[in-house]
Amino acid sequence: GRLSYDKSVDELLLAFEEATRQLHGRPPRGAALYIVGSGELEEEVRRQAARLPEQIVYLGQVAHEQVSCVLREADIYVSAAPNETYGRSLVEALRCALPIVTMESCNMHVLHGSNGLLAADRQQLARQLQRILGDEKLRADLERRAAKYGAEGAFHPEARMLQAILEARNRTLAEGNRQWRRAVWHPFWSLWLWLSVALDHPSLSMATILAVSALAMRALWPTVMQRWPIRDRVRTAEERVRTAEDKDE
């Protein structure tokens, strides 16, 4: 996995430490947070692991084919990422019969109280960790349901993501939020869009403008001729010239 801010690894470290502190510094025997991956927060993870060697263990980067082996050695899978898309790591954990503690936002796989626990923020994540660490019966029930859910194998990414998109669209329409959608596609933004296209492709834009102008002139020319009868004026001027010449003769 990626040890980055968008995965909220720093929040996970704080939540786990807070959860163990709420258990009066005596978490269940052998309880520890194992972190796998690499990224911008790797040094922070190493520092916390050095500070709390009995509670936080950093395993580094693990090959993909070995991920399931690591997961099967665990009892719980926890993630503080608030912006997961499909959440493939959650699927891998469920397939290994692990109950999950994660954030409720962008959640597609965890049923609160069934195969895991959900949290709205870091404080609530710490409380959910405290619950599952301190309640062996709850942990066993969640593990049993997670194993059942993982065995069903209903994890097709495209189908689940499409379902989530359709549900979000239906909620938006049900809330009558059409005015917001119209504001997004305001002509002002369209003007900047066309200007950007013109600057990126000047030759094509010039050719398009000339072609459109020619078609517009061809379509409007009959109307212009009706409102400004040039031929009649030319004809009148020629008649005046002839009349003047006849008088001179």
N, C-alpha and C positions, 0 to 999 in steps of 0.2 A: 504494500500500500504506500501512498504518498504521505509523508509526514509534513504536512503543510497547514497553513492557516485556514484555507478553505475547508479542510477536513476537521478543523477545530481540535487538533491534537493537544494544543496548550490547554484548552478548556477541559479536555478529557483528563489530563494529569491533575488539574485542580479539583475536578469533581471526584476522582478516585481518592485523593488525599483527604478531601472533606468527608467522604463517606466513611473511610476508615477512622477518621477522628471522631465522628459521631458514634461509632461503635466503641467509644472509650479507648481507642488505640489498640483494641484487641479484636481484630477481624478474625473470622473463622480460621482455624489452623491451616496454614499453607496458602491462604488467599494472597494472590499477587496479580499485578497487572502486567501481562506480557505484551510488548509492543513489537510489531513487525513492520519493516518498511524502511524507506530512506527519503530524504528531502530536506527542505530548508530548516525544519525544526529538529533535525537529527541531533544537533549539539545540545539543544535544550533537553531532549529526551535522555541523552547520555548523562547530563548533569543531574537530572532528577533521579536517574537510576543509581548514580554514585551516592546521592544523598540519602536515598531510601532503598538500599540494596535488597532488603527482605520483602519490599512491597512492589517495587517496579523493576522489571527485567526487560532489557532491550536485546532482541534477538537479531537485529540487523535485517538485511534484505534476504528474503527466502525465495527460492526458485518456485515458479508457479506449480510445478508438479508436486511440490512438497507442502503446499498450503494445506491441503486436506489432512495431511499427517499432523501438522501443528494444531489444526483446529480440533482434531479428535482427542488431543491431550488436554483440551480446555474444558471448562464447565459452563462458561458464559461467554457470549460475544458482546462487546460493548463498543459503540461508535457515537461520537459527539458531532458528526458531520450534519449540518442543518440543511444542506443543499444537494443531497444525493439525487441522481437522475433515476436510473434503473436500480442501482444498489446491488451490484453483482456480488460484493463481499457478503452482504446479508444473505443472499441466496446460498452461497457456499457454506455459511455458518448453519443455516437451517438444514441443508442437506447432510450436515454432520451432526444433526440433532441437538444443536446448541440453542438454548433460549437467548433472546436478544434484548439488550437494553440500548435504546437509541432515541433519537429526536423524532418528534411527531411530524415535523415539517417534511414534505416530499417523501413521505413513507408509503411504500407500495406493498410491503410484505409482512410487516409485524402487526398482529392483532393484539391490542392492549389487553393484558390479563389472560391471553390464550397461549400464544407462543413467545411472548416477551412483554416488556414494559416500555412505555413511551414517556418522554419528558418534553416540556416546552422550553426549558432553559437549563443552564448549568446547575443551578441550585436544585431544581427538580430532578435532574439526572443524578446528582449525588444522593438524593433521597431514594430514588429507585434502586440505585446500587446498594444502598444501605439495606433496603427491604430484601432484595434477592440474596445478598450475602448473609444476612442475619436470620433468614427464614428458610430452613432446609426443606420443609414441606412445599412451600411456594416454588422453590427452585426445582424440586422434583416434578411438580405438576406442569410447570412451564416446559421443562425438558421433554416430558412425555408428549405434550401437544406439539412442540416444535418438531419432534421426530416424526409424528404423524403428518404434519404439514409438509415437512421436507420430503417424505416418502411419496407424496402425491405428485410431486414434480411439475406442478402447474406454474412454470417459471419462464414461459416463452417471452423474451424481452420485447419484441415488437408488439405482440398482442397486449401485454400489460401496459406498455407505454401508450399505445393507441387508446386503450381503455381509459387511462388517466387523463389524456388530452380531451377525449370526448366528455368525460365527466366534468372537467373544468369548464369546457365550453357550455355545457348544459346549465351549470351553476351560474355562469355569467349571464346567459340569456334569461334564466329564471329570475335573477335579481333585477332585470330590467336595466342593465348597465350599458344600453346602446349609445347613450349620449357620449360616454367616455370613449367608445370605439370610434364614433364619428370624429371626435376631437383628434384622435391619433392620426386619422387620414385627412386632416385639414389641407385645403389647397396650398396653404403657405409651405407645408412640408413638401408637397409635390413640386412646387416651384424650385426649391433647392435641389430636389432630386434631379429634375431635368437639367438644371444648371451644371450639376456635377457630371452628368452624362456628356453634356456638350463640351466641357473642359477636358474630359478624358478622351473624347473622340472628335477632335475639331473638324477633320476632313469629312467624316461621315455626317456630322451635324450640319456643316455648310451645304453639302449636297442635299440633305433632307430638307433644309430650310428653302433652298432654291426650288426644289420639286414641289413642295407644298405651296410656295408663293405662286409658281406658274399655274398650278391647278386652281388656286383661289382666283387669280386674275382671269383665267378662262371661264370660270363659273360666274364671275361678277361682271364680265365685260358687257353682256347684253343689257344689264341693268344700267351700267354707266352710260352706254350709248343712248338709252331711252331718256335718261335724265339730262344728258348733255349732247344734244343732236349736232355733232360736229359737221356731218355731211350737209345738213340744211344750211348751216352758217357758211360753209364754203360755197355752196351753190348760190346763196344770196349775194355773197361778195363777188362772185364771177358775173352775175347778172348786172350788178352795179357797175362793174368795169366795162361791160359791153355797152350799157346805156350811156356811160360817159364818152366812150369812143364814138358812138353814133352821133352824139351831140356835137362833137368836135368836127366830124365830117360835114 
